[in-house]
Amino acid sequence: MAMERRSATLRAPGRRSTESPTGMTSPAAAPVASSSTTRGVGWGGRRLTISLLHAAAAELTAPCCPALSRCAGRYMYMKCGGVEDGRRVFEGMPERNVVTWTSLLTGCAQGGAHSDVMALFFRMRAEGVRPNPFTFASVLSAVASQGALDVGQRVHAQSVKFGCGSTVVCNSLLNMYSKCGLVEEAKAVFCRMETRDMVSWNTLMAGLLLNGRELEALKLFHNSRASTAKMSQSTYSTAIKLCANLKQLALARQLHSCVLKHGFTSDGNVMTAIMDAYSKCGELDDAFNIFVVMPGSQNVVSWTAMISGCIQNGNIPVAADLFSRMREDSIKPNEFTYSTMLTASLSILPSQIHAQIIKTNYQHAPSVGTALLASYSKLGSTEEALSVFKMIDQKDVVAWSAMLSCYSQAGDCDGATNVFIKMSMQGMKPNEFTISSVIDACASPTAGVDQGRQFHAVSIKYRYQDAICVGSALVSMYARKGSIDSARSVFERQTHRDLVSWNSMISGYAQHGYSKEALDIFQQMEAAGIEMDGVTFLAVIVGCTHAGLVKEGQQYFDSMVTDHKISPTMEHYACMVDLYSRAGKLDETMKVIGGMPFPAGAMVWRTLLGACRVHKNVELGKLAAEKLLLLEPHDSATYVLLSNIYAATGKWKERDEVRKLMDSKKVKKEAGCSWIQIKNKVHSFIASDRSHPLTDQIYAKLKAMTARLKQVGYCPNTSFVLHDMAEEQKEAMLVMHSERLALAFGLIATPPGTPLQIVKNLRVCGDCHTVMKMVSGVEGREIIMRDCSRFHHFKSGVCSCGDFW
């Protein structure tokens, strides 16, 4: 794409004289102190500037007009956020009229002193000053910018009381209610208006657009064309933004023609809106053509819109080039530019943008800090994300939620919980996305079983339990923590479900071994007409895999490709390999691998290697291991699985050679570890562990439990001990597996009949699986075990997997 460079012509704006006829500076200098020229120096510097100007104004104007001097001082202080100083000037005025009262009320609303606004209204009336329409309009505008709905509603009531129902007041009410999210109230005000001007139509349209009600806004736009003589630039700008959000390319082109016809091409806002609409509709060349011919020099808004368009259309290199060129053209990026660049894919590393952000001192801006934090989160850089989070001034709920999401993605439940607690202590109210992020964190394997339930209660407290994102997070969390019944309960209570809810429920049932239920949910999803994605089919094929439903799994795979036009990914092919290889159909498995449209990855070969371990297929296992070692030469699981295949078939020499190869390459085997939570504390165990304070009692329970199981028919299966040693030693090793230690501890640490939940980082061994089944019957316990591949529900001597895992 050729990029035309236009030279920038900078024009100095016309100056408003601040000199009196006598050549002296007058109070017209007051706006200068409150303008953007003083904003970069902080309140302390502005306050000094204002004080000096106030003193000068008082000296020059006091002899002729004391009221004018005080009015100038009050104007400067209130506009710059110095509410208390502005009030002191106001209180010193011997005479106060509606203009001074309006300025004070507006300043208090802008400065966040919401509790003072209504008191000042009543005081104003007590002093005999009647508010006019501009009083209400100014205060409502300030209230809207602060989002102070309660104050806005009370000001609305006062405007009705005083009969100030003019168009200008109603337009301000439309703006206030729209920005506070009360669209229906804004529509009610609009319907009651006796006279509507173009501002009225534009304000309600913009409000509907702001609140995601684009179709209503589009209908209003069509109605406005019949009710107004001529559309303004603001109307076109809002209508074109609607086209962008709704991806209505044809209408955007029509409006572009109208803009050309009415001569609005010199309006930067309108042309930027057209450019953005073309970008969002995928017409990047048209957007760029508009960008290069925009009259005058492109400003930071148009540059940012063009960069955003490139990123949305996946053209990251051009976006990066534009970002560099705008700085070469002396256009300084603002917080929106940086936030936009940080949404780009990881081909642009956050650190590259971070340096520029620090250089231009934008690291404290909430929007920039939050975008930077989110970028580091995608990389899994929790420490860098936390460092950015600490630098953000005036953290809003979005920043807190982003930090929570970072910990959630990292699986750090404790970190997410601590952030949530700090957030609450600082008086920040969570929103539905905050709650859903912390619930996601509670689904991590090391999180306590009850932590998710506690945050479920928090969601009910804040009345977010019906929010789609919260409901989906709860379904996923309960399913991943072993509480499949709770997941189903939440799922059935959802009045609205998104794709994540359906996928989480199907996946949950599949992982728990309830394949019939998973397929039932899938059929309900089909009947409801929900559009499925690759994750949906991945979950349902996993359900078929865990139940040995080979034919059904192949049918769902074929349906995904043929009926739903979804291209299979590496994960789908790995799942199909798992489907056939678990069932012992290794020849069909190789046909699946040979028919893949791309080279098989590590996931596929690892799945096949695991199946060869189960079915003791040495030759095919050796092939899978060789492929894996080429892809991931330092993955310990490959060496361990191959050595286990040799050991299971009695090839001890080959097994020792694999172990020696591991040692020579300094590859360390991942230790098996099991966890169990008792009374809000997580206890971990490794094989033959003797570090627990209750070690003696644990081993005594193990001994008694094993003896009792042998009385009812238990016979240790020593083939799962892959070491060349005596049978007695193998049996002793089986007893000391980490999952059995966790089980014994759970039995002695909880009252009889209490369900136990155990997590293991590796696949549960066959002998331990048998022991778990027998203990569930002998002890009368429900035991839920999560290993690296699925959940096992042991109850009354039976496992939910049907001994097929």
ABEGO torsion letter per residue (X at the ends): XBBBBBBBBBBBBBBBBABBAAGBBBAAAAAAAABAAAAAAEAAAAAAAAAAAAAAAAAAAAAABAAAAAAAAAAAAAAAGBAAAAAAAAAABABBBAAAAAAAAAAAAAAGBAAAAAAAAAAAAAAGBBBBAAAAAAAAAAAAAAGBAAAAAAAAAAAAAAGBABAAAAAAAAAAAAAAGBAAAAAAAAAABABBBAAAAAAAAAAAAAAGBAAAAAAAAAAAAAABABBBAAAAAAAAAAAAAAGBAAAAAAAAAAAAAAGAAABAAAAAAAAAAAAAAGBAAAAAAAAAABBEBBBAAAAAAAAAAAAAAGBAAAAAAAAAAAAAAGBBBBAAAAAAAAABBAABBAAAAAAAAAAAGAAABAAAAAAAAAAAAAAGBAAAAAAAAAABBGBBAAAAAAAAAAAAAAGBAAAAAAAAAAAAAAGBBBBAAAAAAAAAAAABAABBAAAAAAAAAAAAAAGAAABAAAAAAAAAAAAAAGBAAAAAAAAAABABBBAAAAAAAAAAAAAAGBAAAAAAAAAAAAAAGBBBBAAAAAAAAAAAAAAGBAAAAAAAAAAAAAAAGBBBBAAAAAAAAAAAAAAGBAAAAAAAAAABABBBBAAAAAAAAAAAAAAGBAAAAAAAAAAAAAABAABAAAAAAAAAAAAAAGBAAAAAAAAAAAAAAGBBBBBBBBBBBBGGBBBBBBBGBAABAAAAAAAAAAAAAAAAAAAAGBBBBAAABBBBBBAAAAAAAAAABAAAAAAAAAAAABBBGBBBBBBBABBBBAAAAAAAAAAAAAAGBBBBBBBAABBBBBBGGBBAAGGBX
